[in-house]
């Protein structure tokens, strides 16, 4: 992703001062190996709560222990 942003900036597809360029100032690491649980919830127009559900997943990659 980093190189794609840089390439688009150099090619003029991303203007100077774009908030997308903030991604270049951060380091993004792989998620650690293990089990994770997250909740996805929907917010409908008019600030109405929609449904939500919990996802459980395992990251099988051992890039970072």
PQR file of N, CA, C, O and H, with PARSE charges and radii, in Angstrom:
ATOM      1  N   UNK A   1       0.827  -1.181   0.000 -0.4000 1.5000
ATOM      2  CA  UNK A   1       0.000   0.000   0.000 -0.0000 2.0000
ATOM      3  C   UNK A   1       0.879   1.254   0.000  0.5500 1.7000
ATOM      4  O   UNK A   1       0.579   2.230  -0.688 -0.5500 1.4000
ATOM      5  N   UNK A   2       1.953   1.219   0.768 -0.4000 1.5000
ATOM      6  CA  UNK A   2       2.853   2.362   0.859 -0.0000 2.0000
ATOM      7  C   UNK A   2       3.369   2.765  -0.516  0.5500 1.7000
ATOM      8  O   UNK A   2       3.311   3.938  -0.886 -0.5500 1.4000
ATOM      9  H   UNK A   2       2.196   0.426   1.327  0.4000 1.0000
ATOM     10  N   UNK A   3       3.870   1.798  -1.270 -0.4000 1.5000
ATOM     11  CA  UNK A   3       4.434   2.106  -2.588 -0.0000 2.0000
ATOM     12  C   UNK A   3       3.354   2.570  -3.569  0.5500 1.7000
ATOM     13  O   UNK A   3       3.628   3.385  -4.450 -0.5500 1.4000
ATOM     14  H   UNK A   3       3.917   0.845  -0.969  0.4000 1.0000
ATOM     15  N   UNK A   4       2.146   2.063  -3.423 -0.4000 1.5000
ATOM     16  CA  UNK A   4       1.064   2.479  -4.314 -0.0000 2.0000
ATOM     17  C   UNK A   4       0.723   3.955  -4.075  0.5500 1.7000
ATOM     18  O   UNK A   4       0.484   4.698  -5.027 -0.5500 1.4000
ATOM     19  H   UNK A   4       1.923   1.401  -2.708  0.4000 1.0000
ATOM     20  N   UNK A   5       0.701   4.376  -2.814 -0.4000 1.5000
ATOM     21  CA  UNK A   5       0.423   5.777  -2.501 -0.0000 2.0000
ATOM     22  C   UNK A   5       1.538   6.669  -3.043  0.5500 1.7000
ATOM     23  O   UNK A   5       1.275   7.713  -3.639 -0.5500 1.4000
ATOM     24  H   UNK A   5       0.895   3.773  -2.041  0.4000 1.0000
ATOM     25  N   UNK A   6       2.783   6.246  -2.829 -0.4000 1.5000
ATOM     26  CA  UNK A   6       3.919   7.021  -3.328 -0.0000 2.0000
ATOM     27  C   UNK A   6       3.855   7.143  -4.849  0.5500 1.7000
ATOM     28  O   UNK A   6       4.033   8.232  -5.394 -0.5500 1.4000
ATOM     29  H   UNK A   6       2.997   5.398  -2.344  0.4000 1.0000
ATOM     30  N   UNK A   7       3.602   6.029  -5.533 -0.4000 1.5000
ATOM     31  CA  UNK A   7       3.514   6.063  -6.992 -0.0000 2.0000
ATOM     32  C   UNK A   7       2.403   6.982  -7.470  0.5500 1.7000
ATOM     33  O   UNK A   7       2.598   7.753  -8.409 -0.5500 1.4000
ATOM     34  H   UNK A   7       3.458   5.144  -5.090  0.4000 1.0000
ATOM     35  N   UNK A   8       1.234   6.907  -6.831 -0.4000 1.5000
ATOM     36  CA  UNK A   8       0.113   7.771  -7.234 -0.0000 2.0000
ATOM     37  C   UNK A   8       0.425   9.239  -6.964  0.5500 1.7000
ATOM     38  O   UNK A   8       0.023  10.108  -7.737 -0.5500 1.4000
ATOM     39  H   UNK A   8       1.075   6.281  -6.068  0.4000 1.0000
ATOM     40  N   UNK A   9       1.142   9.523  -5.869 -0.4000 1.5000
ATOM     41  CA  UNK A   9       1.527  10.898  -5.567 -0.0000 2.0000
ATOM     42  C   UNK A   9       2.511  11.424  -6.616  0.5500 1.7000
ATOM     43  O   UNK A   9       2.355  12.540  -7.111 -0.5500 1.4000
ATOM     44  H   UNK A   9       1.468   8.817  -5.241  0.4000 1.0000
ATOM     45  N   UNK A  10       3.513  10.627  -6.951 -0.4000 1.5000
ATOM     46  CA  UNK A  10       4.510  11.026  -7.944 -0.0000 2.0000
ATOM     47  C   UNK A  10       3.860  11.214  -9.315  0.5500 1.7000
ATOM     48  O   UNK A  10       4.235  12.115 -10.065 -0.5500 1.4000
ATOM     49  H   UNK A  10       3.639   9.720  -6.549  0.4000 1.0000
ATOM     50  N   UNK A  11       2.882  10.359  -9.639 -0.4000 1.5000
ATOM     51  CA  UNK A  11       2.197  10.449 -10.936 -0.0000 2.0000
ATOM     52  C   UNK A  11       1.167  11.576 -10.985  0.5500 1.7000
ATOM     53  O   UNK A  11       0.596  11.849 -12.040 -0.5500 1.4000
ATOM     54  H   UNK A  11       2.578   9.627  -9.030  0.4000 1.0000
ATOM     55  N   UNK A  12       0.928  12.235  -9.841 -0.4000 1.5000
ATOM     56  CA  UNK A  12      -0.029  13.348  -9.808 -0.0000 2.0000
ATOM     57  C   UNK A  12      -1.459  12.937  -9.540  0.5500 1.7000
ATOM     58  O   UNK A  12      -2.358  13.776  -9.596 -0.5500 1.4000
ATOM     59  H   UNK A  12       1.393  12.013  -8.983  0.4000 1.0000
ATOM     60  N   UNK A  13      -1.695  11.663  -9.250 -0.4000 1.5000
ATOM     61  CA  UNK A  13      -3.061  11.201  -8.979 -0.0000 2.0000
ATOM     62  C   UNK A  13      -3.533  11.612  -7.588  0.5500 1.7000
ATOM     63  O   UNK A  13      -4.736  11.704  -7.344 -0.5500 1.4000
ATOM     64  H   UNK A  13      -0.965  10.982  -9.204  0.4000 1.0000
ATOM     65  N   UNK A  14      -2.592  11.861  -6.674 -0.4000 1.5000
ATOM     66  CA  UNK A  14      -2.918  12.311  -5.317 -0.0000 2.0000
ATOM     67  C   UNK A  14      -2.325  13.708  -5.162  0.5500 1.7000
ATOM     68  O   UNK A  14      -1.115  13.885  -5.302 -0.5500 1.4000
ATOM     69  H   UNK A  14      -1.614  11.787  -6.872  0.4000 1.0000
ATOM     70  N   UNK A  15      -3.171  14.708  -4.873 -0.4000 1.5000
ATOM     71  CA  UNK A  15      -2.660  16.078  -4.750 -0.0000 2.0000
ATOM     72  C   UNK A  15      -1.888  16.295  -3.447  0.5500 1.7000
ATOM     73  O   UNK A  15      -2.109  15.596  -2.457 -0.5500 1.4000
ATOM     74  H   UNK A  15      -4.155  14.564  -4.760  0.4000 1.0000
ATOM     75  N   UNK A  16      -0.998  17.254  -3.464 -0.4000 1.5000
ATOM     76  CA  UNK A  16      -0.254  17.631  -2.269 -0.0000 2.0000
ATOM     77  C   UNK A  16      -1.240  18.078  -1.186  0.5500 1.7000
ATOM     78  O   UNK A  16      -2.191  18.804  -1.478 -0.5500 1.4000
ATOM     79  H   UNK A  16      -0.819  17.821  -4.267  0.4000 1.0000
ATOM     80  N   UNK A  17      -1.022  17.650   0.053 -0.4000 1.5000
ATOM     81  CA  UNK A  17      -1.916  18.016   1.153 -0.0000 2.0000
ATOM     82  C   UNK A  17      -3.082  17.066   1.336  0.5500 1.7000
ATOM     83  O   UNK A  17      -3.900  17.262   2.235 -0.5500 1.4000
ATOM     84  H   UNK A  17      -0.250  17.060   0.290  0.4000 1.0000
ATOM     85  N   UNK A  18      -3.174  16.047   0.506 -0.4000 1.5000
ATOM     86  CA  UNK A  18      -4.263  15.077   0.638 -0.0000 2.0000
ATOM     87  C   UNK A  18      -4.119  14.283   1.929  0.5500 1.7000
ATOM     88  O   UNK A  18      -3.006  13.905   2.294 -0.5500 1.4000
ATOM     89  H   UNK A  18      -2.510  15.888  -0.224  0.4000 1.0000
ATOM     90  N   UNK A  19      -5.232  14.019   2.635 -0.4000 1.5000
ATOM     91  CA  UNK A  19      -5.148  13.230   3.868 -0.0000 2.0000
ATOM     92  C   UNK A  19      -4.629  11.811   3.652  0.5500 1.7000
ATOM     93  O   UNK A  19      -4.167  11.174   4.599 -0.5500 1.4000
ATOM     94  H   UNK A  19      -6.136  14.326   2.339  0.4000 1.0000
ATOM     95  N   UNK A  20      -4.698  11.316   2.436 -0.4000 1.5000
ATOM     96  CA  UNK A  20      -4.188   9.977   2.125 -0.0000 2.0000
ATOM     97  C   UNK A  20      -2.686   9.898   2.403  0.5500 1.7000
ATOM     98  O   UNK A  20      -2.176   8.834   2.756 -0.5500 1.4000
ATOM     99  H   UNK A  20      -5.073  11.833   1.667  0.4000 1.0000
ATOM    100  N   UNK A  21      -1.989  11.002   2.249 -0.4000 1.5000
ATOM    101  CA  UNK A  21      -0.542  11.030   2.456 -0.0000 2.0000
ATOM    102  C   UNK A  21      -0.160  10.772   3.912  0.5500 1.7000
ATOM    103  O   UNK A  21       0.991  10.438   4.192 -0.5500 1.4000
ATOM    104  H   UNK A  21      -2.403  11.865   1.962  0.4000 1.0000
ATOM    105  N   UNK A  22      -1.097  10.921   4.836 -0.4000 1.5000
ATOM    106  CA  UNK A  22      -0.830  10.620   6.247 -0.0000 2.0000
ATOM    107  C   UNK A  22      -0.467   9.158   6.453  0.5500 1.7000
ATOM    108  O   UNK A  22       0.215   8.824   7.423 -0.5500 1.4000
ATOM    109  H   UNK A  22      -2.032  11.192   4.608  0.4000 1.0000
ATOM    110  N   UNK A  23      -0.906   8.285   5.564 -0.4000 1.5000
ATOM    111  CA  UNK A  23      -0.569   6.862   5.669 -0.0000 2.0000
ATOM    112  C   UNK A  23       0.934   6.629   5.525  0.5500 1.7000
ATOM    113  O   UNK A  23       1.457   5.625   6.008 -0.5500 1.4000
ATOM    114  H   UNK A  23      -1.459   8.555   4.777  0.4000 1.0000
ATOM    115  N   UNK A  24       1.618   7.540   4.873 -0.4000 1.5000
ATOM    116  CA  UNK A  24       3.054   7.379   4.662 -0.0000 2.0000
ATOM    117  C   UNK A  24       3.853   7.602   5.939  0.5500 1.7000
ATOM    118  O   UNK A  24       5.013   7.196   6.024 -0.5500 1.4000
ATOM    119  H   UNK A  24       1.194   8.356   4.480  0.4000 1.0000
ATOM    120  N   UNK A  25       3.244   8.243   6.934 -0.4000 1.5000
ATOM    121  CA  UNK A  25       3.934   8.555   8.188 -0.0000 2.0000
ATOM    122  C   UNK A  25       3.795   7.461   9.238  0.5500 1.7000
ATOM    123  O   UNK A  25       4.340   7.598  10.333 -0.5500 1.4000
ATOM    124  H   UNK A  25       2.302   8.573   6.865  0.4000 1.0000
ATOM    125  N   UNK A  26       3.093   6.395   8.939 -0.4000 1.5000
ATOM    126  CA  UNK A  26       2.816   5.337   9.913 -0.0000 2.0000
ATOM    127  C   UNK A  26       3.422   4.014   9.477  0.5500 1.7000
ATOM    128  O   UNK A  26       3.653   3.781   8.290 -0.5500 1.4000
ATOM    129  H   UNK A  26       2.650   6.284   8.049  0.4000 1.0000
ATOM    130  N   UNK A  27       3.675   3.151  10.453 -0.4000 1.5000
ATOM    131  CA  UNK A  27       4.091   1.773  10.186 -0.0000 2.0000
ATOM    132  C   UNK A  27       2.912   0.855  10.467  0.5500 1.7000
ATOM    133  O   UNK A  27       2.287   0.947  11.524 -0.5500 1.4000
ATOM    134  H   UNK A  27       3.487   3.340  11.417  0.4000 1.0000
ATOM    135  N   UNK A  28       2.612  -0.014   9.542 -0.4000 1.5000
ATOM    136  CA  UNK A  28       1.515  -0.956   9.706 -0.0000 2.0000
ATOM    137  C   UNK A  28       2.089  -2.367   9.726  0.5500 1.7000
ATOM    138  O   UNK A  28       2.656  -2.833   8.738 -0.5500 1.4000
ATOM    139  H   UNK A  28       3.120  -0.089   8.684  0.4000 1.0000
ATOM    140  N   UNK A  29       1.939  -3.033  10.848 -0.4000 1.5000
ATOM    141  CA  UNK A  29       2.487  -4.376  11.024 -0.0000 2.0000
ATOM    142  C   UNK A  29       1.409  -5.424  10.805  0.5500 1.7000
ATOM    143  O   UNK A  29       0.217  -5.136  10.905 -0.5500 1.4000
ATOM    144  H   UNK A  29       1.479  -2.655  11.652  0.4000 1.0000
ATOM    145  N   UNK A  30       1.843  -6.647  10.506 -0.4000 1.5000
ATOM    146  CA  UNK A  30       0.900  -7.753  10.404 -0.0000 2.0000
ATOM    147  C   UNK A  30       0.280  -8.014  11.769  0.5500 1.7000
ATOM    148  O   UNK A  30       0.913  -7.807  12.805 -0.5500 1.4000
ATOM    149  H   UNK A  30       2.812  -6.882  10.425  0.4000 1.0000
ATOM    150  N   UNK A  31      -0.955  -8.467  11.754 -0.4000 1.5000
ATOM    151  CA  UNK A  31      -1.594  -8.868  13.009 -0.0000 2.0000
ATOM    152  C   UNK A  31      -0.836 -10.037  13.603  0.5500 1.7000
ATOM    153  O   UNK A  31      -0.280 -10.861  12.877 -0.5500 1.4000
ATOM    154  H   UNK A  31      -1.469  -8.635  10.913  0.4000 1.0000
ATOM    155  N   UNK A  32      -0.814 -10.106  14.911 -0.4000 1.5000
ATOM    156  CA  UNK A  32      -0.155 -11.211  15.585 -0.0000 2.0000
ATOM    157  C   UNK A  32      -0.943 -12.497  15.385  0.5500 1.7000
ATOM    158  O   UNK A  32      -2.162 -12.482  15.213 -0.5500 1.4000
ATOM    159  H   UNK A  32      -1.265  -9.436  15.500  0.4000 1.0000
ATOM    160  N   UNK A  33      -0.220 -13.605  15.410 -0.4000 1.5000
ATOM    161  CA  UNK A  33      -0.827 -14.935  15.317 -0.0000 2.0000
ATOM    162  C   UNK A  33      -1.804 -15.120  16.476  0.5500 1.7000
ATOM    163  O   UNK A  33      -1.534 -14.677  17.593 -0.5500 1.4000
ATOM    164  H   UNK A  33       0.770 -13.617  15.549  0.4000 1.0000
ATOM    165  N   UNK A  34      -2.925 -15.765  16.218 -0.4000 1.5000
ATOM    166  CA  UNK A  34      -3.831 -16.099  17.306 -0.0000 2.0000
ATOM    167  C   UNK A  34      -5.290 -15.907  16.946  0.5500 1.7000
ATOM    168  O   UNK A  34      -5.652 -15.704  15.788 -0.5500 1.4000
ATOM    169  H   UNK A  34      -3.144 -16.125  15.311  0.4000 1.0000
ATOM    170  N   UNK A  35      -6.113 -15.979  17.978 -0.4000 1.5000
ATOM    171  CA  UNK A  35      -7.555 -15.886  17.831 -0.0000 2.0000
ATOM    172  C   UNK A  35      -8.018 -14.458  18.119  0.5500 1.7000
ATOM    173  O   UNK A  35      -7.493 -13.792  19.011 -0.5500 1.4000
ATOM    174  H   UNK A  35      -5.819 -16.144  18.920  0.4000 1.0000
ATOM    175  N   UNK A  36      -9.009 -14.000  17.353 -0.4000 1.5000
ATOM    176  CA  UNK A  36      -9.546 -12.653  17.500 -0.0000 2.0000
ATOM    177  C   UNK A  36     -11.072 -12.704  17.478  0.5500 1.7000
ATOM    178  O   UNK A  36     -11.675 -13.606  16.896 -0.5500 1.4000
ATOM    179  H   UNK A  36      -9.436 -14.542  16.628  0.4000 1.0000
ATOM    180  N   UNK A  37     -11.667 -11.725  18.119 -0.4000 1.5000
ATOM    181  CA  UNK A  37     -13.119 -11.592  18.112 -0.0000 2.0000
ATOM    182  C   UNK A  37     -13.430 -10.118  17.847  0.5500 1.7000
ATOM    183  O   UNK A  37     -12.857  -9.235  18.485 -0.5500 1.4000
ATOM    184  H   UNK A  37     -11.177 -10.992  18.592  0.4000 1.0000
ATOM    185  N   UNK A  38     -14.331  -9.857  16.910 -0.4000 1.5000
ATOM    186  CA  UNK A  38     -14.712  -8.483  16.590 -0.0000 2.0000
ATOM    187  C   UNK A  38     -16.214  -8.415  16.355  0.5500 1.7000
ATOM    188  O   UNK A  38     -16.843  -9.412  16.000 -0.5500 1.4000
ATOM    189  H   UNK A  38     -14.796 -10.574  16.391  0.4000 1.0000
ATOM    190  N   UNK A  39     -16.773  -7.250  16.553 -0.4000 1.5000
ATOM    191  CA  UNK A  39     -18.209  -7.060  16.365 -0.0000 2.0000
ATOM    192  C   UNK A  39     -18.442  -6.103  15.206  0.5500 1.7000
ATOM    193  O   UNK A  39     -17.830  -5.037  15.135 -0.5500 1.4000
ATOM    194  H   UNK A  39     -16.262  -6.440  16.841  0.4000 1.0000
ATOM    195  N   UNK A  40     -19.323  -6.490  14.309 -0.4000 1.5000
ATOM    196  CA  UNK A  40     -19.722  -5.665  13.181 -0.0000 2.0000
ATOM    197  C   UNK A  40     -21.151  -5.214  13.436  0.5500 1.7000
ATOM    198  O   UNK A  40     -22.037  -6.040  13.654 -0.5500 1.4000
ATOM    199  H   UNK A  40     -19.820  -7.356  14.367  0.4000 1.0000
ATOM    200  N   UNK A  41     -21.378  -3.904  13.409 -0.4000 1.5000
ATOM    201  CA  UNK A  41     -22.736  -3.399  13.614 -0.0000 2.0000
ATOM    202  C   UNK A  41     -23.061  -2.386  12.526  0.5500 1.7000
ATOM    203  O   UNK A  41     -22.188  -1.668  12.040 -0.5500 1.4000
ATOM    204  H   UNK A  41     -20.658  -3.232  13.232  0.4000 1.0000
ATOM    205  N   UNK A  42     -24.315  -2.345  12.161 -0.4000 1.5000
ATOM    206  CA  UNK A  42     -24.792  -1.460  11.110 -0.0000 2.0000
ATOM    207  C   UNK A  42     -25.517  -0.276  11.730  0.5500 1.7000
ATOM    208  O   UNK A  42     -26.265  -0.427  12.696 -0.5500 1.4000
ATOM    209  H   UNK A  42     -25.025  -2.928  12.556  0.4000 1.0000
ATOM    210  N   UNK A  43     -25.286   0.909  11.160 -0.4000 1.5000
ATOM    211  CA  UNK A  43     -26.004   2.110  11.555 -0.0000 2.0000
ATOM    212  C   UNK A  43     -26.759   2.567  10.315  0.5500 1.7000
ATOM    213  O   UNK A  43     -26.153   2.841   9.279 -0.5500 1.4000
ATOM    214  H   UNK A  43     -24.678   1.031  10.376  0.4000 1.0000
ATOM    215  N   UNK A  44     -28.072   2.648  10.420 -0.4000 1.5000
ATOM    216  CA  UNK A  44     -28.913   3.012   9.296 -0.0000 2.0000
ATOM    217  C   UNK A  44     -29.078   4.523   9.224  0.5500 1.7000
ATOM    218  O   UNK A  44     -28.802   5.221  10.200 -0.5500 1.4000
ATOM    219  H   UNK A  44     -28.565   2.425  11.262  0.4000 1.0000
ATOM    220  N   UNK A  45     -29.524   5.038   8.079 -0.4000 1.5000
ATOM    221  CA  UNK A  45     -29.788   6.482   7.984 -0.0000 2.0000
ATOM    222  C   UNK A  45     -30.757   6.925   9.075  0.5500 1.7000
ATOM    223  O   UNK A  45     -31.655   6.182   9.471 -0.5500 1.4000
ATOM    224  H   UNK A  45     -29.748   4.471   7.286  0.4000 1.0000
ATOM    225  N   UNK A  46     -30.559   8.130   9.544 -0.4000 1.5000
ATOM    226  CA  UNK A  46     -31.390   8.624  10.638 -0.0000 2.0000
ATOM    227  C   UNK A  46     -30.855   8.177  11.986  0.5500 1.7000
ATOM    228  O   UNK A  46     -31.559   8.264  12.992 -0.5500 1.4000
ATOM    229  H   UNK A  46     -29.830   8.734   9.223  0.4000 1.0000
ATOM    230  N   UNK A  47     -29.619   7.700  12.019 -0.4000 1.5000
ATOM    231  CA  UNK A  47     -28.969   7.255  13.251 -0.0000 2.0000
ATOM    232  C   UNK A  47     -29.716   6.104  13.926  0.5500 1.7000
ATOM    233  O   UNK A  47     -29.754   6.007  15.153 -0.5500 1.4000
ATOM    234  H   UNK A  47     -29.046   7.629  11.202  0.4000 1.0000
ATOM    235  N   UNK A  48     -30.306   5.239  13.110 -0.4000 1.5000
ATOM    236  CA  UNK A  48     -31.060   4.087  13.612 -0.0000 2.0000
ATOM    237  C   UNK A  48     -30.118   2.894  13.691  0.5500 1.7000
ATOM    238  O   UNK A  48     -29.427   2.576  12.723 -0.5500 1.4000
ATOM    239  H   UNK A  48     -30.276   5.318  12.113  0.4000 1.0000
ATOM    240  N   UNK A  49     -30.091   2.238  14.839 -0.4000 1.5000
ATOM    241  CA  UNK A  49     -29.252   1.051  14.996 -0.0000 2.0000
ATOM    242  C   UNK A  49     -29.806  -0.108  14.186  0.5500 1.7000
ATOM    243  O   UNK A  49     -30.993  -0.422  14.259 -0.5500 1.4000
ATOM    244  H   UNK A  49     -30.652   2.496  15.625  0.4000 1.0000
ATOM    245  N   UNK A  50     -28.935  -0.734  13.420 -0.4000 1.5000
ATOM    246  CA  UNK A  50     -29.311  -1.920  12.665 -0.0000 2.0000
ATOM    247  C   UNK A  50     -28.883  -3.162  13.422  0.5500 1.7000
ATOM    248  O   UNK A  50     -28.766  -3.144  14.648 -0.5500 1.4000
ATOM    249  H   UNK A  50     -27.970  -0.478  13.361  0.4000 1.0000
ATOM    250  N   UNK A  51     -28.655  -4.219  12.702 -0.4000 1.5000
ATOM    251  CA  UNK A  51     -28.245  -5.467  13.338 -0.0000 2.0000
ATOM    252  C   UNK A  51     -26.750  -5.455  13.620  0.5500 1.7000
ATOM    253  O   UNK A  51     -26.000  -4.643  13.079 -0.5500 1.4000
ATOM    254  H   UNK A  51     -28.750  -4.233  11.707  0.4000 1.0000
ATOM    255  N   UNK A  52     -26.343  -6.371  14.474 -0.4000 1.5000
ATOM    256  CA  UNK A  52     -24.915  -6.542  14.734 -0.0000 2.0000
ATOM    257  C   UNK A  52     -24.636  -8.024  14.945  0.5500 1.7000
ATOM    258  O   UNK A  52     -25.525  -8.799  15.296 -0.5500 1.4000
ATOM    259  H   UNK A  52     -26.952  -7.032  14.913  0.4000 1.0000
ATOM    260  N   UNK A  53     -23.403  -8.390  14.728 -0.4000 1.5000
ATOM    261  CA  UNK A  53     -22.995  -9.778  14.914 -0.0000 2.0000
ATOM    262  C   UNK A  53     -21.534  -9.812  15.331  0.5500 1.7000
ATOM    263  O   UNK A  53     -20.778  -8.885  15.041 -0.5500 1.4000
ATOM    264  H   UNK A  53     -22.681  -7.760  14.443  0.4000 1.0000
ATOM    265  N   UNK A  54     -21.142 -10.865  16.004 -0.4000 1.5000
ATOM    266  CA  UNK A  54     -19.763 -11.028  16.435 -0.0000 2.0000
ATOM    267  C   UNK A  54     -19.091 -12.079  15.568  0.5500 1.7000
ATOM    268  O   UNK A  54     -19.622 -13.171  15.365 -0.5500 1.4000
ATOM    269  H   UNK A  54     -21.756 -11.618  16.240  0.4000 1.0000
ATOM    270  N   UNK A  55     -17.920 -11.734  15.063 -0.4000 1.5000
ATOM    271  CA  UNK A  55     -17.134 -12.656  14.262 -0.0000 2.0000
ATOM    272  C   UNK A  55     -15.960 -13.150  15.092  0.5500 1.7000
ATOM    273  O   UNK A  55     -15.302 -12.368  15.778 -0.5500 1.4000
ATOM    274  H   UNK A  55     -17.489 -10.847  15.228  0.4000 1.0000
ATOM    275  N   UNK A  56     -15.703 -14.442  15.027 -0.4000 1.5000
ATOM    276  CA  UNK A  56     -14.539 -15.030  15.664 -0.0000 2.0000
ATOM    277  C   UNK A  56     -13.665 -15.597  14.556  0.5500 1.7000
ATOM    278  O   UNK A  56     -14.145 -16.344  13.703 -0.5500 1.4000
ATOM    279  H   UNK A  56     -16.238 -15.077  14.469  0.4000 1.0000
ATOM    280  N   UNK A  57     -12.399 -15.248  14.566 -0.4000 1.5000
ATOM    281  CA  UNK A  57     -11.513 -15.769  13.535 -0.0000 2.0000
ATOM    282  C   UNK A  57     -10.122 -16.011  14.110  0.5500 1.7000
ATOM    283  O   UNK A  57      -9.771 -15.530  15.187 -0.5500 1.4000
ATOM    284  H   UNK A  57     -12.010 -14.641  15.259  0.4000 1.0000
ATOM    285  N   UNK A  58      -9.348 -16.771  13.350 -0.4000 1.5000
ATOM    286  CA  UNK A  58      -7.978 -17.082  13.745 -0.0000 2.0000
ATOM    287  C   UNK A  58      -7.041 -16.588  12.658  0.5500 1.7000
ATOM    288  O   UNK A  58      -7.251 -16.852  11.474 -0.5500 1.4000
ATOM    289  H   UNK A  58      -9.633 -17.162  12.474  0.4000 1.0000
ATOM    290  N   UNK A  59      -6.019 -15.877  13.064 -0.4000 1.5000
ATOM    291  CA  UNK A  59      -4.966 -15.501  12.137 -0.0000 2.0000
ATOM    292  C   UNK A  59      -3.937 -16.619  12.142  0.5500 1.7000
ATOM    293  O   UNK A  59      -3.224 -16.788  13.131 -0.5500 1.4000
ATOM    294  H   UNK A  59      -5.849 -15.663  14.026  0.4000 1.0000
ATOM    295  N   UNK A  60      -3.839 -17.388  11.061 -0.4000 1.5000
ATOM    296  CA  UNK A  60      -2.944 -18.542  11.049 -0.0000 2.0000
ATOM    297  C   UNK A  60      -1.485 -18.194  10.709  0.5500 1.7000
ATOM    298  O   UNK A  60      -0.613 -19.061  10.776 -0.5500 1.4000
ATOM    299  H   UNK A  60      -4.418 -17.251  10.257  0.4000 1.0000
ATOM    300  N   UNK A  61      -1.216 -16.932  10.345 -0.4000 1.5000
ATOM    301  CA  UNK A  61       0.127 -16.545   9.932 -0.0000 2.0000
ATOM    302  C   UNK A  61       1.032 -16.327  11.145  0.5500 1.7000
ATOM    303  O   UNK A  61       0.647 -15.673  12.114 -0.5500 1.4000
ATOM    304  H   UNK A  61      -1.924 -16.227  10.290  0.4000 1.0000
ATOM    305  N   UNK A  62       2.226 -16.880  11.074 -0.4000 1.5000
ATOM    306  CA  UNK A  62       3.186 -16.746  12.156 -0.0000 2.0000
ATOM    307  C   UNK A  62       4.263 -15.697  11.875  0.5500 1.7000
ATOM    308  O   UNK A  62       5.402 -15.841  12.320 -0.5500 1.4000
ATOM    309  H   UNK A  62       2.539 -17.412  10.287  0.4000 1.0000
ATOM    310  N   UNK A  63       3.908 -14.650  11.143 -0.4000 1.5000
ATOM    311  CA  UNK A  63       4.880 -13.591  10.826 -0.0000 2.0000
ATOM    312  C   UNK A  63       5.332 -12.889  12.096  0.5500 1.7000
ATOM    313  O   UNK A  63       6.507 -12.555  12.247 -0.5500 1.4000
ATOM    314  H   UNK A  63       2.983 -14.533  10.781  0.4000 1.0000
ATOM    315  N   UNK A  64       4.400 -12.670  13.000 -0.4000 1.5000
ATOM    316  CA  UNK A  64       4.683 -12.009  14.285 -0.0000 2.0000
ATOM    317  C   UNK A  64       4.071 -12.871  15.377  0.5500 1.7000
ATOM    318  O   UNK A  64       2.861 -13.096  15.366 -0.5500 1.4000
ATOM    319  H   UNK A  64       3.446 -12.941  12.877  0.4000 1.0000
ATOM    320  N   UNK A  65       4.843 -13.345  16.290 -0.4000 1.5000
ATOM    321  CA  UNK A  65       4.315 -14.134  17.414 -0.0000 2.0000
ATOM    322  C   UNK A  65       4.115 -13.276  18.624  0.5500 1.7000
ATOM    323  O   UNK A  65       3.679 -13.768  19.665 -0.5500 1.4000
ATOM    324  H   UNK A  65       5.826 -13.162  16.300  0.4000 1.0000
TER
END
